[in-house]
Amino acid sequence: MSSRRRAVVFPRQQRILDQLGENIELALKRRYISQELLHQRTGISKPTLRRIIRGDSTVSIGRYMIVLSVLRLESDLGMVSSDRVLIGKLESIAKLKSTSNT
């Protein structure tokens, strides 16, 4: 039995994934899209969808992209790498969350 190597995700990156999952969940609620409907539209299993909403780092970026496409937010992913202001905002959010959790 082979063991798969998993990428090391540091806390800072995990917080960004957590925020992405929260943002996806909020987008679903704003659009009145249930996990069942999202499952039907994407073909992604319900357990994997729940992992995406939790910001699970083991889910492939392709699966995140499929979900973002259904929500018509796929272009937002590309903007992250080109917009330093957005990255700064995400880092500020992560810092606020980490200080509120202590």
Buried (B, 14 or more C-beta within 10 A) or exposed (E): EEEEEEEEBEEEBBBBBBBBBBBBBEBBEEEEBEBEEBBEBBEBEEEBBEBBBBBBBEBEEEBBEBBBBBBEBBEBBEEEEEEEEEBEEBEEBBEEEEEEEE
